Amino acid sequence: MTQTPDVGRRSLLRGAGGIVLGGGLVVAGASAAHAATSQNGWPASSSPSAIGITGLTVSGHTFPAGVRGGQVHTVLGYVARRFHSEVEALANPGCWGYNYRVISGSTSFSNHASGTAIDCNAPRHPLGASGTFSSAQVSRIRSILSYCNGVVRWGGDYSGRKDEMHFEINVRPGDSRIAPLVAKIGGSTPPPTTTWSTVKSGATGFRVTAIQHLLRARGQSLTVDGVFGAVTVSKVKAFQTSRGLLADGVVGPKTWAALIITVKSGSSGQAVVAAQKALTARGYTLTADGIFGATTASKAKAFQASRGLLADGIVGSATWAKLTI
Ligand SMILES: [Zn+2]
């Protein structure tokens, strides 16, 4: 849609088939890389396992080094299968997936860096070439894209330099069109599962700090020291009793779910302090002033994007769970 992504893809593709990492590519430092997202807003990482990259094979043709697992895998796998059966038989080498790369001359990550793009039969459809598919093939590609309802974009549709081998996820994580498409394809749509850490007596650190601030927000009186000692145990028990939960003094999934408070732009108080300190502990450094302003919103969104959550800046259950896991 713009020139910039096309320039990025151009540099990307030079390396996609090989192991080129030169060309002045600069990967940001650890904390920035931690927060990195590719152009479409999906988390990018140099560690394939950190973002759930899994293998993609279609009719015996492998896409090194795979694509992001889950819904992305279902969608891109669908595109690749239909491409293979309706447009053109896939051939190796020339089919590529995940590739951790920044765009030359920029610190932005290609969509291949998040495992949300594939290239099909690169040698037949070289970067920059147009008209590498017949009109009949293009109409079949259009049919695939139409089925995908805007979730997938074809590099042949770039306004600038064409990239006809390239298909990519064109919506951000959590976009409302993804789940219905996955369901339509027939892929598994795992229910959103929220995983919480279990924090109890003897624990120290940012999770305990968050619990203590949240207890204060819930009306319990205690000092925030990041140490899960006797006082914290008793306050957790008091809170659990007030909610009809088993009063064991252990903060597990049920207690977390009852304890957290959704905070967003305009929120203030102890729960906001808890969120700000947790974001800081996760590398999204903030002043913990208890006021959920624009900076807190932007850090929250960056954190959410890094974890594959809907980046709406609203710290609710799913975001709290990721912050404290
Ligand atoms: Zn590509």
py3Dmol code that shows the C-alpha trace and the ligand (Angstrom):
import py3Dmol

protein = """\
ATOM      1  CA  MET A   1       0.000   0.000   0.000  1.00  0.00           C
ATOM      2  CA  THR A   2       2.922   2.304   0.502  1.00  0.00           C
ATOM      3  CA  GLN A   3       6.375   2.423  -0.907  1.00  0.00           C
ATOM      4  CA  THR A   4       8.071   1.686   2.363  1.00  0.00           C
ATOM      5  CA  PRO A   5       6.913  -1.888   2.831  1.00  0.00           C
ATOM      6  CA  ASP A   6       7.841  -2.676  -0.731  1.00  0.00           C
ATOM      7  CA  VAL A   7      11.340  -1.425  -0.203  1.00  0.00           C
ATOM      8  CA  GLY A   8      11.465  -3.601   2.869  1.00  0.00           C
ATOM      9  CA  ARG A   9      10.309  -6.667   1.082  1.00  0.00           C
ATOM     10  CA  ARG A  10      12.852  -6.110  -1.591  1.00  0.00           C
ATOM     11  CA  SER A  11      15.690  -6.307   0.887  1.00  0.00           C
ATOM     12  CA  LEU A  12      13.981  -9.129   2.659  1.00  0.00           C
ATOM     13  CA  LEU A  13      13.738 -11.272  -0.394  1.00  0.00           C
ATOM     14  CA  ARG A  14      17.370 -10.917  -1.168  1.00  0.00           C
ATOM     15  CA  GLY A  15      18.019 -12.805   2.010  1.00  0.00           C
ATOM     16  CA  ALA A  16      15.007 -14.969   2.184  1.00  0.00           C
ATOM     17  CA  GLY A  17      16.466 -17.763   0.148  1.00  0.00           C
ATOM     18  CA  GLY A  18      19.787 -17.702   1.861  1.00  0.00           C
ATOM     19  CA  ILE A  19      21.419 -16.572   5.005  1.00  0.00           C
ATOM     20  CA  VAL A  20      22.353 -13.044   4.104  1.00  0.00           C
ATOM     21  CA  LEU A  21      22.479 -10.862   7.147  1.00  0.00           C
ATOM     22  CA  GLY A  22      24.728  -8.094   5.946  1.00  0.00           C
ATOM     23  CA  GLY A  23      23.712  -4.968   4.130  1.00  0.00           C
ATOM     24  CA  GLY A  24      23.821  -2.759   7.187  1.00  0.00           C
ATOM     25  CA  LEU A  25      20.921  -4.490   8.840  1.00  0.00           C
ATOM     26  CA  VAL A  26      20.801  -3.450  12.432  1.00  0.00           C
ATOM     27  CA  VAL A  27      18.837  -5.371  14.968  1.00  0.00           C
ATOM     28  CA  ALA A  28      17.891  -3.237  17.892  1.00  0.00           C
ATOM     29  CA  GLY A  29      19.020  -4.032  21.399  1.00  0.00           C
ATOM     30  CA  ALA A  30      17.482  -6.629  23.609  1.00  0.00           C
ATOM     31  CA  SER A  31      14.706  -4.554  25.095  1.00  0.00           C
ATOM     32  CA  ALA A  32      13.692  -3.064  21.786  1.00  0.00           C
ATOM     33  CA  ALA A  33      13.838  -6.440  20.091  1.00  0.00           C
ATOM     34  CA  HIS A  34      11.660  -7.776  22.849  1.00  0.00           C
ATOM     35  CA  ALA A  35       8.992  -5.274  21.900  1.00  0.00           C
ATOM     36  CA  ALA A  36       9.476  -5.653  18.163  1.00  0.00           C
ATOM     37  CA  THR A  37       6.610  -6.191  15.813  1.00  0.00           C
ATOM     38  CA  SER A  38       6.642  -6.664  12.075  1.00  0.00           C
ATOM     39  CA  GLN A  39       4.932  -4.219   9.727  1.00  0.00           C
ATOM     40  CA  ASN A  40       1.544  -5.814  10.212  1.00  0.00           C
ATOM     41  CA  GLY A  41       1.780  -5.538  14.000  1.00  0.00           C
ATOM     42  CA  TRP A  42       2.629  -9.149  14.838  1.00  0.00           C
ATOM     43  CA  PRO A  43       5.425  -9.956  17.285  1.00  0.00           C
ATOM     44  CA  ALA A  44       8.779 -10.537  15.598  1.00  0.00           C
ATOM     45  CA  SER A  45      11.662 -12.359  17.207  1.00  0.00           C
ATOM     46  CA  SER A  46      15.051 -13.789  16.395  1.00  0.00           C
ATOM     47  CA  SER A  47      13.929 -16.814  18.367  1.00  0.00           C
ATOM     48  CA  PRO A  48      11.377 -18.809  16.348  1.00  0.00           C
ATOM     49  CA  SER A  49      10.189 -20.604  19.470  1.00  0.00           C
ATOM     50  CA  ALA A  50       9.516 -17.311  21.235  1.00  0.00           C
ATOM     51  CA  ILE A  51       6.784 -16.481  18.730  1.00  0.00           C
ATOM     52  CA  GLY A  52       5.545 -19.980  18.107  1.00  0.00           C
ATOM     53  CA  ILE A  53       6.956 -20.618  14.649  1.00  0.00           C
ATOM     54  CA  THR A  54       5.948 -24.067  13.434  1.00  0.00           C
ATOM     55  CA  GLY A  55       6.660 -25.985  10.287  1.00  0.00           C
ATOM     56  CA  LEU A  56       4.511 -25.547   7.202  1.00  0.00           C
ATOM     57  CA  THR A  57       4.421 -28.277   4.608  1.00  0.00           C
ATOM     58  CA  VAL A  58       1.943 -28.411   1.752  1.00  0.00           C
ATOM     59  CA  SER A  59       1.804 -31.557  -0.366  1.00  0.00           C
ATOM     60  CA  GLY A  60       5.378 -32.357   0.517  1.00  0.00           C
ATOM     61  CA  HIS A  61       6.634 -28.842  -0.150  1.00  0.00           C
ATOM     62  CA  THR A  62       8.199 -27.215   2.864  1.00  0.00           C
ATOM     63  CA  PHE A  63       8.268 -23.541   3.649  1.00  0.00           C
ATOM     64  CA  PRO A  64      11.527 -22.994   5.540  1.00  0.00           C
ATOM     65  CA  ALA A  65      11.483 -22.105   8.385  1.00  0.00           C
ATOM     66  CA  GLY A  66       7.739 -22.395   8.861  1.00  0.00           C
ATOM     67  CA  VAL A  67       5.225 -19.767   9.882  1.00  0.00           C
ATOM     68  CA  ARG A  68       3.658 -18.537  13.073  1.00  0.00           C
ATOM     69  CA  GLY A  69       1.548 -21.281  14.666  1.00  0.00           C
ATOM     70  CA  GLY A  70      -2.150 -21.216  15.424  1.00  0.00           C
ATOM     71  CA  GLN A  71      -4.465 -19.047  13.376  1.00  0.00           C
ATOM     72  CA  VAL A  72      -1.725 -17.653  11.134  1.00  0.00           C
ATOM     73  CA  HIS A  73      -0.608 -21.186  10.303  1.00  0.00           C
ATOM     74  CA  THR A  74      -4.160 -22.140   9.447  1.00  0.00           C
ATOM     75  CA  VAL A  75      -4.660 -19.143   7.166  1.00  0.00           C
ATOM     76  CA  LEU A  76      -1.306 -19.201   5.374  1.00  0.00           C
ATOM     77  CA  GLY A  77      -1.495 -22.977   5.078  1.00  0.00           C
ATOM     78  CA  TYR A  78      -4.880 -22.571   3.422  1.00  0.00           C
ATOM     79  CA  VAL A  79      -3.493 -20.010   0.996  1.00  0.00           C
ATOM     80  CA  ALA A  80      -0.546 -22.254   0.167  1.00  0.00           C
ATOM     81  CA  ARG A  81      -2.756 -25.309  -0.350  1.00  0.00           C
ATOM     82  CA  ARG A  82      -5.082 -23.490  -2.696  1.00  0.00           C
ATOM     83  CA  PHE A  83      -2.159 -21.862  -4.479  1.00  0.00           C
ATOM     84  CA  HIS A  84      -0.686 -25.329  -5.018  1.00  0.00           C
ATOM     85  CA  SER A  85      -3.888 -26.934  -6.215  1.00  0.00           C
ATOM     86  CA  GLU A  86      -5.463 -24.088  -8.187  1.00  0.00           C
ATOM     87  CA  VAL A  87      -2.806 -21.590  -9.220  1.00  0.00           C
ATOM     88  CA  GLU A  88       0.489 -23.351  -9.700  1.00  0.00           C
ATOM     89  CA  ALA A  89       2.198 -26.414  -8.252  1.00  0.00           C
ATOM     90  CA  LEU A  90       4.589 -25.443  -5.503  1.00  0.00           C
ATOM     91  CA  ALA A  91       8.244 -26.169  -6.157  1.00  0.00           C
ATOM     92  CA  ASN A  92      11.284 -26.166  -3.933  1.00  0.00           C
ATOM     93  CA  PRO A  93      13.488 -24.318  -3.551  1.00  0.00           C
ATOM     94  CA  GLY A  94      11.546 -21.120  -3.780  1.00  0.00           C
ATOM     95  CA  CYS A  95       8.951 -21.367  -1.038  1.00  0.00           C
ATOM     96  CA  TRP A  96       9.831 -19.432   2.093  1.00  0.00           C
ATOM     97  CA  GLY A  97       8.253 -18.497   5.396  1.00  0.00           C
ATOM     98  CA  TYR A  98       9.712 -17.200   8.628  1.00  0.00           C
ATOM     99  CA  ASN A  99      12.847 -15.137   8.236  1.00  0.00           C
ATOM    100  CA  TYR A 100      14.039 -12.779  10.958  1.00  0.00           C
ATOM    101  CA  ARG A 101      14.974  -9.629   9.155  1.00  0.00           C
ATOM    102  CA  VAL A 102      14.788  -5.914   9.540  1.00  0.00           C
ATOM    103  CA  ILE A 103      14.175  -3.709   6.584  1.00  0.00           C
ATOM    104  CA  SER A 104      17.326  -2.295   5.141  1.00  0.00           C
ATOM    105  CA  GLY A 105      17.777   1.300   6.190  1.00  0.00           C
ATOM    106  CA  SER A 106      15.143   1.028   8.882  1.00  0.00           C
ATOM    107  CA  THR A 107      14.503  -0.702  12.156  1.00  0.00           C
ATOM    108  CA  SER A 108      11.146  -2.090  11.023  1.00  0.00           C
ATOM    109  CA  PHE A 109      10.743  -5.806  10.772  1.00  0.00           C
ATOM    110  CA  SER A 110       9.439  -7.541   7.672  1.00  0.00           C
ATOM    111  CA  ASN A 111       6.299  -9.616   8.047  1.00  0.00           C
ATOM    112  CA  HIS A 112       8.483 -12.644   7.406  1.00  0.00           C
ATOM    113  CA  ALA A 113      10.189 -11.803  10.731  1.00  0.00           C
ATOM    114  CA  SER A 114       6.968 -12.550  12.561  1.00  0.00           C
ATOM    115  CA  GLY A 115       6.230 -15.659  10.495  1.00  0.00           C
ATOM    116  CA  THR A 116       3.155 -14.036   8.986  1.00  0.00           C
ATOM    117  CA  ALA A 117       4.190 -14.120   5.322  1.00  0.00           C
ATOM    118  CA  ILE A 118       5.025 -16.765   2.758  1.00  0.00           C
ATOM    119  CA  ASP A 119       6.626 -16.706  -0.654  1.00  0.00           C
ATOM    120  CA  CYS A 120       5.484 -19.163  -3.300  1.00  0.00           C
ATOM    121  CA  ASN A 121       7.679 -20.271  -6.211  1.00  0.00           C
ATOM    122  CA  ALA A 122      10.043 -17.325  -5.963  1.00  0.00           C
ATOM    123  CA  PRO A 123      12.132 -18.110  -9.063  1.00  0.00           C
ATOM    124  CA  ARG A 124       9.071 -17.938 -11.322  1.00  0.00           C
ATOM    125  CA  HIS A 125       7.754 -14.761  -9.734  1.00  0.00           C
ATOM    126  CA  PRO A 126      10.778 -12.625  -8.994  1.00  0.00           C
ATOM    127  CA  LEU A 127      10.563  -9.505  -6.960  1.00  0.00           C
ATOM    128  CA  GLY A 128       9.678  -6.484  -8.999  1.00  0.00           C
ATOM    129  CA  ALA A 129       8.283  -8.417 -11.927  1.00  0.00           C
ATOM    130  CA  SER A 130       4.639  -7.985 -12.896  1.00  0.00           C
ATOM    131  CA  GLY A 131       2.498 -10.230 -14.989  1.00  0.00           C
ATOM    132  CA  THR A 132       4.265 -13.405 -13.911  1.00  0.00           C
ATOM    133  CA  PHE A 133       0.873 -15.085 -13.559  1.00  0.00           C
ATOM    134  CA  SER A 134      -1.626 -15.580 -16.362  1.00  0.00           C
ATOM    135  CA  SER A 135      -4.973 -13.840 -16.094  1.00  0.00           C
ATOM    136  CA  ALA A 136      -6.550 -17.182 -15.252  1.00  0.00           C
ATOM    137  CA  GLN A 137      -4.075 -17.665 -12.435  1.00  0.00           C
ATOM    138  CA  VAL A 138      -4.665 -14.146 -11.179  1.00  0.00           C
ATOM    139  CA  SER A 139      -8.384 -14.749 -11.049  1.00  0.00           C
ATOM    140  CA  ARG A 140      -7.766 -17.840  -8.936  1.00  0.00           C
ATOM    141  CA  ILE A 141      -5.512 -15.814  -6.641  1.00  0.00           C
ATOM    142  CA  ARG A 142      -8.326 -13.255  -6.412  1.00  0.00           C
ATOM    143  CA  SER A 143     -10.685 -16.010  -5.383  1.00  0.00           C
ATOM    144  CA  ILE A 144      -8.358 -17.058  -2.562  1.00  0.00           C
ATOM    145  CA  LEU A 145      -7.959 -13.462  -1.399  1.00  0.00           C
ATOM    146  CA  SER A 146     -11.677 -12.880  -1.532  1.00  0.00           C
ATOM    147  CA  TYR A 147     -12.300 -15.962   0.579  1.00  0.00           C
ATOM    148  CA  CYS A 148      -9.815 -14.598   3.116  1.00  0.00           C
ATOM    149  CA  ASN A 149     -11.882 -11.439   3.514  1.00  0.00           C
ATOM    150  CA  GLY A 150      -9.024  -8.968   3.741  1.00  0.00           C
ATOM    151  CA  VAL A 151      -6.976 -11.022   6.170  1.00  0.00           C
ATOM    152  CA  VAL A 152      -4.434 -11.849   3.450  1.00  0.00           C
ATOM    153  CA  ARG A 153      -2.739  -9.486   1.030  1.00  0.00           C
ATOM    154  CA  TRP A 154      -0.885 -10.460  -2.130  1.00  0.00           C
ATOM    155  CA  GLY A 155       2.383  -8.779  -3.028  1.00  0.00           C
ATOM    156  CA  GLY A 156       1.076  -8.479  -6.585  1.00  0.00           C
ATOM    157  CA  ASP A 157      -1.306  -5.867  -5.232  1.00  0.00           C
ATOM    158  CA  TYR A 158       1.374  -3.562  -3.879  1.00  0.00           C
ATOM    159  CA  SER A 159       1.024  -0.091  -5.242  1.00  0.00           C
ATOM    160  CA  GLY A 160       4.756   0.189  -5.735  1.00  0.00           C
ATOM    161  CA  ARG A 161       7.155  -2.558  -6.617  1.00  0.00           C
ATOM    162  CA  LYS A 162       5.283  -5.803  -7.094  1.00  0.00           C
ATOM    163  CA  ASP A 163       6.145  -8.950  -5.189  1.00  0.00           C
ATOM    164  CA  GLU A 164       4.012 -11.591  -6.837  1.00  0.00           C
ATOM    165  CA  MET A 165       5.481 -14.544  -4.927  1.00  0.00           C
ATOM    166  CA  HIS A 166       4.445 -12.997  -1.610  1.00  0.00           C
ATOM    167  CA  PHE A 167       1.329 -13.467   0.540  1.00  0.00           C
ATOM    168  CA  GLU A 168       1.007 -11.989   4.010  1.00  0.00           C
ATOM    169  CA  ILE A 169      -1.342 -11.525   6.912  1.00  0.00           C
ATOM    170  CA  ASN A 170      -2.665  -8.013   6.420  1.00  0.00           C
ATOM    171  CA  VAL A 171      -4.485  -7.472   9.709  1.00  0.00           C
ATOM    172  CA  ARG A 172      -3.188  -6.954  13.204  1.00  0.00           C
ATOM    173  CA  PRO A 173      -3.241  -9.579  15.960  1.00  0.00           C
ATOM    174  CA  GLY A 174      -6.723  -9.962  17.375  1.00  0.00           C
ATOM    175  CA  ASP A 175      -8.457  -8.529  14.308  1.00  0.00           C
ATOM    176  CA  SER A 176     -12.084  -9.572  14.317  1.00  0.00           C
ATOM    177  CA  ARG A 177     -11.861 -11.113  10.831  1.00  0.00           C
ATOM    178  CA  ILE A 178      -9.295 -13.746  11.775  1.00  0.00           C
ATOM    179  CA  ALA A 179     -11.306 -16.130  13.937  1.00  0.00           C
ATOM    180  CA  PRO A 180     -14.278 -16.358  11.529  1.00  0.00           C
ATOM    181  CA  LEU A 181     -11.884 -17.051   8.660  1.00  0.00           C
ATOM    182  CA  VAL A 182     -10.122 -19.780  10.626  1.00  0.00           C
ATOM    183  CA  ALA A 183     -13.490 -21.286  11.487  1.00  0.00           C
ATOM    184  CA  LYS A 184     -14.550 -21.125   7.833  1.00  0.00           C
ATOM    185  CA  ILE A 185     -11.343 -22.839   6.740  1.00  0.00           C
ATOM    186  CA  GLY A 186     -12.043 -25.472   9.323  1.00  0.00           C
ATOM    187  CA  GLY A 187      -8.880 -25.029  11.315  1.00  0.00           C
ATOM    188  CA  SER A 188      -8.911 -25.465  15.023  1.00  0.00           C
ATOM    189  CA  THR A 189      -9.811 -22.320  16.885  1.00  0.00           C
ATOM    190  CA  PRO A 190      -8.494 -22.891  20.349  1.00  0.00           C
ATOM    191  CA  PRO A 191     -10.606 -21.042  22.899  1.00  0.00           C
ATOM    192  CA  PRO A 192      -8.752 -18.145  24.425  1.00  0.00           C
ATOM    193  CA  THR A 193      -7.012 -19.586  27.408  1.00  0.00           C
ATOM    194  CA  THR A 194      -5.689 -17.351  30.095  1.00  0.00           C
ATOM    195  CA  THR A 195      -2.760 -18.771  31.974  1.00  0.00           C
ATOM    196  CA  TRP A 196      -1.902 -17.263  35.330  1.00  0.00           C
ATOM    197  CA  SER A 197       1.143 -17.676  37.478  1.00  0.00           C
ATOM    198  CA  THR A 198       0.748 -18.981  41.016  1.00  0.00           C
ATOM    199  CA  VAL A 199       2.283 -16.679  43.598  1.00  0.00           C
ATOM    200  CA  LYS A 200       2.497 -17.519  47.276  1.00  0.00           C
ATOM    201  CA  SER A 201       4.308 -17.078  50.541  1.00  0.00           C
ATOM    202  CA  GLY A 202       8.045 -16.616  50.093  1.00  0.00           C
ATOM    203  CA  ALA A 203       7.757 -15.117  46.594  1.00  0.00           C
ATOM    204  CA  THR A 204       9.392 -11.788  45.829  1.00  0.00           C
ATOM    205  CA  GLY A 205       9.502  -9.436  42.899  1.00  0.00           C
ATOM    206  CA  PHE A 206       7.230  -7.645  40.485  1.00  0.00           C
ATOM    207  CA  ARG A 207       4.379 -10.159  40.670  1.00  0.00           C
ATOM    208  CA  VAL A 208       4.199  -9.689  44.415  1.00  0.00           C
ATOM    209  CA  THR A 209       4.378  -5.926  43.959  1.00  0.00           C
ATOM    210  CA  ALA A 210       1.454  -6.105  41.542  1.00  0.00           C
ATOM    211  CA  ILE A 211      -0.537  -8.260  43.958  1.00  0.00           C
ATOM    212  CA  GLN A 212       0.116  -5.853  46.821  1.00  0.00           C
ATOM    213  CA  HIS A 213      -0.974  -2.818  44.811  1.00  0.00           C
ATOM    214  CA  LEU A 214      -4.064  -4.667  43.627  1.00  0.00           C
ATOM    215  CA  LEU A 215      -4.881  -5.675  47.200  1.00  0.00           C
ATOM    216  CA  ARG A 216      -4.650  -2.016  48.154  1.00  0.00           C
ATOM    217  CA  ALA A 217      -6.903  -1.165  45.246  1.00  0.00           C
ATOM    218  CA  ARG A 218      -9.307  -3.770  46.652  1.00  0.00           C
ATOM    219  CA  GLY A 219      -9.343  -2.013  50.004  1.00  0.00           C
ATOM    220  CA  GLN A 220      -6.768  -4.081  51.852  1.00  0.00           C
ATOM    221  CA  SER A 221      -4.205  -2.127  53.830  1.00  0.00           C
ATOM    222  CA  LEU A 222      -0.588  -3.220  53.463  1.00  0.00           C
ATOM    223  CA  THR A 223       2.845  -1.947  52.598  1.00  0.00           C
ATOM    224  CA  VAL A 224       4.056  -2.586  49.065  1.00  0.00           C
ATOM    225  CA  ASP A 225       7.494  -4.143  49.429  1.00  0.00           C
ATOM    226  CA  GLY A 226       7.497  -6.886  46.819  1.00  0.00           C
ATOM    227  CA  VAL A 227       7.833  -9.571  49.477  1.00  0.00           C
ATOM    228  CA  PHE A 228       5.098 -12.157  49.949  1.00  0.00           C
ATOM    229  CA  GLY A 229       5.327 -12.410  53.724  1.00  0.00           C
ATOM    230  CA  ALA A 230       2.887 -13.071  56.550  1.00  0.00           C
ATOM    231  CA  VAL A 231       1.036  -9.783  56.135  1.00  0.00           C
ATOM    232  CA  THR A 232       0.488 -10.338  52.430  1.00  0.00           C
ATOM    233  CA  VAL A 233      -0.701 -13.876  53.092  1.00  0.00           C
ATOM    234  CA  SER A 234      -3.249 -12.613  55.589  1.00  0.00           C
ATOM    235  CA  LYS A 235      -4.445  -9.862  53.240  1.00  0.00           C
ATOM    236  CA  VAL A 236      -4.794 -12.334  50.383  1.00  0.00           C
ATOM    237  CA  LYS A 237      -6.819 -14.609  52.668  1.00  0.00           C
ATOM    238  CA  ALA A 238      -9.033 -11.707  53.695  1.00  0.00           C
ATOM    239  CA  PHE A 239      -9.590 -10.804  50.054  1.00  0.00           C
ATOM    240  CA  GLN A 240     -10.326 -14.429  49.137  1.00  0.00           C
ATOM    241  CA  THR A 241     -12.845 -14.712  51.949  1.00  0.00           C
ATOM    242  CA  SER A 242     -14.532 -11.522  50.781  1.00  0.00           C
ATOM    243  CA  ARG A 243     -14.949 -13.111  47.340  1.00  0.00           C
ATOM    244  CA  GLY A 244     -16.099 -16.501  48.497  1.00  0.00           C
ATOM    245  CA  LEU A 245     -12.866 -18.116  47.369  1.00  0.00           C
ATOM    246  CA  LEU A 246     -10.868 -20.726  49.217  1.00  0.00           C
ATOM    247  CA  ALA A 247      -8.848 -18.663  51.706  1.00  0.00           C
ATOM    248  CA  ASP A 248      -5.484 -20.354  51.281  1.00  0.00           C
ATOM    249  CA  GLY A 249      -3.424 -17.196  50.861  1.00  0.00           C
ATOM    250  CA  VAL A 250      -2.139 -18.415  47.494  1.00  0.00           C
ATOM    251  CA  VAL A 251      -2.683 -16.210  44.439  1.00  0.00           C
ATOM    252  CA  GLY A 252      -3.609 -18.664  41.702  1.00  0.00           C
ATOM    253  CA  PRO A 253      -5.910 -18.373  38.671  1.00  0.00           C
ATOM    254  CA  LYS A 254      -9.159 -17.787  40.561  1.00  0.00           C
ATOM    255  CA  THR A 255      -7.676 -15.232  42.909  1.00  0.00           C
ATOM    256  CA  TRP A 256      -5.909 -13.435  40.082  1.00  0.00           C
ATOM    257  CA  ALA A 257      -9.141 -13.286  38.111  1.00  0.00           C
ATOM    258  CA  ALA A 258     -10.927 -11.750  41.089  1.00  0.00           C
ATOM    259  CA  LEU A 259      -8.057  -9.462  42.037  1.00  0.00           C
ATOM    260  CA  ILE A 260      -7.179  -7.770  38.781  1.00  0.00           C
ATOM    261  CA  ILE A 261      -8.893  -4.563  37.797  1.00  0.00           C
ATOM    262  CA  THR A 262      -9.225  -3.492  34.189  1.00  0.00           C
ATOM    263  CA  VAL A 263      -7.431  -0.188  33.700  1.00  0.00           C
ATOM    264  CA  LYS A 264      -7.297   2.021  30.639  1.00  0.00           C
ATOM    265  CA  SER A 265      -6.877   5.601  29.540  1.00  0.00           C
ATOM    266  CA  GLY A 266      -8.350   7.830  32.225  1.00  0.00           C
ATOM    267  CA  SER A 267      -7.985   5.248  35.022  1.00  0.00           C
ATOM    268  CA  SER A 268      -6.027   6.162  38.119  1.00  0.00           C
ATOM    269  CA  GLY A 269      -5.020   4.710  41.459  1.00  0.00           C
ATOM    270  CA  GLN A 270      -3.328   1.641  42.868  1.00  0.00           C
ATOM    271  CA  ALA A 271      -4.364  -0.694  40.064  1.00  0.00           C
ATOM    272  CA  VAL A 272      -2.763   1.674  37.565  1.00  0.00           C
ATOM    273  CA  VAL A 273       0.404   1.744  39.668  1.00  0.00           C
ATOM    274  CA  ALA A 274       0.352  -2.049  39.603  1.00  0.00           C
ATOM    275  CA  ALA A 275       0.042  -2.077  35.815  1.00  0.00           C
ATOM    276  CA  GLN A 276       2.735   0.561  35.369  1.00  0.00           C
ATOM    277  CA  LYS A 277       5.209  -1.292  37.581  1.00  0.00           C
ATOM    278  CA  ALA A 278       4.448  -4.572  35.852  1.00  0.00           C
ATOM    279  CA  LEU A 279       4.955  -2.987  32.423  1.00  0.00           C
ATOM    280  CA  THR A 280       8.239  -1.551  33.643  1.00  0.00           C
ATOM    281  CA  ALA A 281       9.292  -4.972  34.915  1.00  0.00           C
ATOM    282  CA  ARG A 282       8.543  -6.335  31.448  1.00  0.00           C
ATOM    283  CA  GLY A 283      10.806  -3.783  29.783  1.00  0.00           C
ATOM    284  CA  TYR A 284       8.187  -1.135  28.978  1.00  0.00           C
ATOM    285  CA  THR A 285       9.543   1.427  31.370  1.00  0.00           C
ATOM    286  CA  LEU A 286       7.125   3.911  32.846  1.00  0.00           C
ATOM    287  CA  THR A 287       6.830   6.301  35.728  1.00  0.00           C
ATOM    288  CA  ALA A 288       4.498   4.624  38.198  1.00  0.00           C
ATOM    289  CA  ASP A 289       2.429   7.700  38.939  1.00  0.00           C
ATOM    290  CA  GLY A 290      -0.923   5.961  39.104  1.00  0.00           C
ATOM    291  CA  ILE A 291      -2.319   7.931  36.187  1.00  0.00           C
ATOM    292  CA  PHE A 292      -3.171   6.031  33.002  1.00  0.00           C
ATOM    293  CA  GLY A 293      -2.233   8.622  30.402  1.00  0.00           C
ATOM    294  CA  ALA A 294      -1.007   8.507  26.830  1.00  0.00           C
ATOM    295  CA  THR A 295       2.412   7.098  27.694  1.00  0.00           C
ATOM    296  CA  THR A 296       0.947   4.261  29.719  1.00  0.00           C
ATOM    297  CA  ALA A 297      -1.475   3.520  26.893  1.00  0.00           C
ATOM    298  CA  SER A 298       1.292   3.401  24.329  1.00  0.00           C
ATOM    299  CA  LYS A 299       3.460   1.131  26.494  1.00  0.00           C
ATOM    300  CA  ALA A 300       0.499  -1.124  27.162  1.00  0.00           C
ATOM    301  CA  LYS A 301      -0.202  -1.385  23.440  1.00  0.00           C
ATOM    302  CA  ALA A 302       3.420  -2.199  22.692  1.00  0.00           C
ATOM    303  CA  PHE A 303       3.391  -4.901  25.338  1.00  0.00           C
ATOM    304  CA  GLN A 304       0.132  -6.336  24.040  1.00  0.00           C
ATOM    305  CA  ALA A 305       1.433  -6.439  20.493  1.00  0.00           C
ATOM    306  CA  SER A 306       4.582  -8.203  21.687  1.00  0.00           C
ATOM    307  CA  ARG A 307       2.441 -10.921  23.226  1.00  0.00           C
ATOM    308  CA  GLY A 308       0.071 -11.356  20.315  1.00  0.00           C
ATOM    309  CA  LEU A 309      -2.799  -9.690  22.145  1.00  0.00           C
ATOM    310  CA  LEU A 310      -5.190  -7.168  20.701  1.00  0.00           C
ATOM    311  CA  ALA A 311      -3.221  -3.938  21.073  1.00  0.00           C
ATOM    312  CA  ASP A 312      -6.037  -1.770  22.391  1.00  0.00           C
ATOM    313  CA  GLY A 313      -4.189  -0.308  25.372  1.00  0.00           C
ATOM    314  CA  ILE A 314      -6.802  -1.669  27.756  1.00  0.00           C
ATOM    315  CA  VAL A 315      -5.210  -3.706  30.538  1.00  0.00           C
ATOM    316  CA  GLY A 316      -7.819  -6.375  31.171  1.00  0.00           C
ATOM    317  CA  SER A 317      -7.680 -10.010  32.151  1.00  0.00           C
ATOM    318  CA  ALA A 318      -5.634 -11.321  29.213  1.00  0.00           C
ATOM    319  CA  THR A 319      -3.114  -8.509  29.493  1.00  0.00           C
ATOM    320  CA  TRP A 320      -2.831  -8.824  33.265  1.00  0.00           C
ATOM    321  CA  ALA A 321      -2.182 -12.520  32.864  1.00  0.00           C
ATOM    322  CA  LYS A 322       0.600 -11.917  30.348  1.00  0.00           C
ATOM    323  CA  LEU A 323       2.052  -9.166  32.528  1.00  0.00           C
ATOM    324  CA  THR A 324       2.270 -11.417  35.564  1.00  0.00           C
ATOM    325  CA  ILE A 325       2.950 -14.843  34.096  1.00  0.00           C
TER     326      ILE A 325
END
"""
ligand_1 = """\
1
ZN
Zn 7.887 -12.437 0.891
"""
view = py3Dmol.view(width=600, height=400)
view.addModel(protein, "pdb")
view.setStyle({"model": 0}, {"cartoon": {"style": "trace"}})
view.addModel(ligand_1, "xyz")
view.setStyle({"model": 1}, {"stick": {}})
view.zoomTo()
view.show()
